Amino acid sequence: ANFAGSEVPMSVRVLSLLVVLVLAAPLQAEKRIAVLELLDEGAGLSAAEVAALTDDARAAALVLAPSYIVMTRESMMAFFEDPDSAMKRCSGASCEVEAGRELGADLVVAGSVYRFQGELEARLKLFDTASGSLLGQAKAGGRDLRALRSALEAEARTLLARVRRGGGQASHPIGAAEGTIG
């Protein structure tokens, strides 16, 4: 049928718009979590061991945040001009939040591994990249790498459970003294 010169009834236009909106809903951008490489701050671990700890945190994110896309190490490296320096030297809340933003992530997990009184310890932080807010922190420790991995997995699950429950509120955005990171 040729509709040239004829007017489409309002009800048909409204129905057409509703169909388009319903069909387009699944195409909306999915939320992303970036788990940055943990920093070795004097723990004396090999690069492979630190990567394994980071992968443990990513695995926890996959399980606990099923409505989010968990970015792989390889997909994150593609975003940076010099991925080794960008992903391995980022330390401090401002840098971590900004890295998450550059990656297009809604949430970013960052952290470090170190030695304290002879034991291995790791610390994780969860940030909302839009507001710069610290949503939570977790700390794990162990006598050796195996014990640390087990403890870190449990703590990462606890930290990332906040995502499943809807995030939670942070006490203040990162950089609140100078204004929100932006």
C-alpha positions in Angstrom: 0.0 0.0 0.0 1.2 3.5 -0.8 0.8 5.9 2.1 2.0 8.9 0.2 -0.4 11.7 0.8 -2.3 9.7 3.5 -2.0 10.3 7.2 -1.1 7.4 9.5 -3.5 7.2 12.4 -2.1 8.3 15.8 -2.8 4.9 17.4 -0.6 3.2 14.7 2.2 5.7 15.4 2.0 5.1 19.1 1.9 1.4 18.7 4.9 1.5 16.4 6.9 3.6 18.8 6.1 1.1 21.7 7.3 -1.8 19.5 10.5 -0.1 18.7 11.2 0.8 22.4 10.5 -2.8 23.5 12.7 -4.3 20.8 15.5 -1.8 21.5 15.6 -2.4 25.3 17.9 -5.4 25.1 20.3 -3.4 23.0 21.0 -0.9 25.8 24.6 -0.7 26.9 25.4 -3.4 29.5 27.1 -2.5 32.7 30.8 -3.4 33.0 33.2 -4.2 35.8 36.9 -3.7 35.3 39.2 -5.6 37.7 42.6 -3.8 37.3 45.8 -5.8 37.8 46.8 -6.0 41.4 50.0 -4.1 42.2 52.9 -6.0 43.9 54.0 -3.6 46.6 56.9 -5.5 48.0 55.3 -9.0 48.2 58.0 -10.5 46.1 55.6 -12.5 43.9 56.2 -13.3 40.3 54.1 -11.6 37.6 52.3 -14.9 37.0 51.4 -15.2 40.7 50.1 -11.6 40.9 48.1 -12.3 37.6 46.6 -15.4 39.3 45.4 -13.3 42.3 43.9 -10.8 39.9 42.2 -13.6 38.0 40.7 -14.9 41.3 39.1 -11.5 41.8 37.8 -11.5 38.3 36.3 -14.9 38.8 34.5 -13.7 41.9 33.1 -10.8 39.9 31.8 -13.2 37.2 29.9 -15.2 39.8 28.6 -12.4 42.0 27.7 -9.8 39.3 25.9 -11.8 36.6 24.2 -8.7 35.3 27.6 -7.1 34.5 30.2 -7.8 31.9 33.5 -8.5 33.5 36.2 -7.2 31.3 39.1 -9.5 30.5 42.7 -8.6 30.9 43.1 -8.7 27.1 40.1 -6.4 26.4 41.4 -3.9 29.0 44.9 -3.9 27.5 43.4 -3.0 24.1 42.2 0.4 25.6 45.6 1.7 26.6 48.4 2.9 24.4 51.0 1.3 26.6 49.1 -1.4 28.5 51.9 -2.6 30.6 52.6 0.8 32.1 49.0 1.9 32.4 47.7 -1.3 34.0 50.7 -2.0 36.3 51.6 1.4 37.6 48.1 2.8 38.4 48.0 3.4 42.1 45.7 5.6 44.2 42.0 6.2 44.0 42.1 9.0 41.4 44.1 6.9 38.9 42.1 3.8 39.5 38.8 5.5 39.0 40.1 7.3 35.9 41.4 4.0 34.5 37.9 2.5 35.0 36.3 5.5 33.2 38.8 5.2 30.3 37.8 1.5 30.0 34.1 2.4 29.9 33.5 0.5 33.1 30.7 1.3 35.6 32.6 -0.2 38.5 36.3 -0.8 39.0 38.1 -3.1 41.4 41.7 -2.2 42.2 44.2 -3.3 44.8 47.6 -4.4 45.8 49.5 -7.3 47.4 52.2 -6.8 49.9 53.9 -8.4 52.9 53.1 -7.4 56.5 54.9 -9.0 59.4 56.1 -11.8 57.2 52.7 -12.7 55.8 51.2 -12.0 52.4 48.3 -9.6 52.4 46.1 -8.2 49.6 43.7 -5.2 49.7 40.8 -4.7 47.2 38.8 -1.5 46.7 35.5 -1.2 44.7 34.7 2.1 43.1 31.8 3.6 41.2 33.4 5.3 38.2 30.5 7.7 37.6 30.7 9.3 41.0 34.2 8.4 42.0 32.7 6.9 45.2 34.5 4.1 47.2 31.8 1.5 47.6 33.8 -0.9 49.7 37.1 -2.4 50.7 38.4 -5.8 51.6 41.6 -7.2 53.0 42.9 -10.8 53.0 46.0 -12.4 54.3 47.8 -15.8 54.4 51.1 -17.4 55.2 51.7 -18.4 51.6 50.3 -17.8 48.2 47.8 -20.7 48.4 46.4 -19.4 51.7 46.2 -15.8 50.3 44.4 -17.0 47.2 41.8 -18.7 49.3 41.3 -15.8 51.6 41.3 -13.3 48.8 38.6 -15.2 46.9 36.4 -15.2 50.0 37.0 -11.4 50.6 36.4 -10.6 46.9 33.1 -12.4 47.1 32.1 -10.4 50.1 33.1 -7.1 48.5 31.4 -7.9 45.2 28.2 -9.1 46.9 27.5 -5.3 47.3 27.1 -5.2 43.5 24.4 -8.0 43.7 22.6 -6.1 46.5 22.6 -2.9 44.5 25.8 -1.2 45.4 25.4 0.5 48.7 26.3 4.0 49.6 29.8 5.2 50.1 30.6 7.7 52.8 32.0 10.2 50.3 33.3 10.3 46.7 37.0 9.9 46.1 38.6 13.3 45.9 35.7 14.9 47.9 38.1 17.3 49.5 39.0 18.8 46.1 35.7 18.0 44.5 34.6 14.8 42.9 36.9 13.3 40.3 35.5 14.4 37.0 
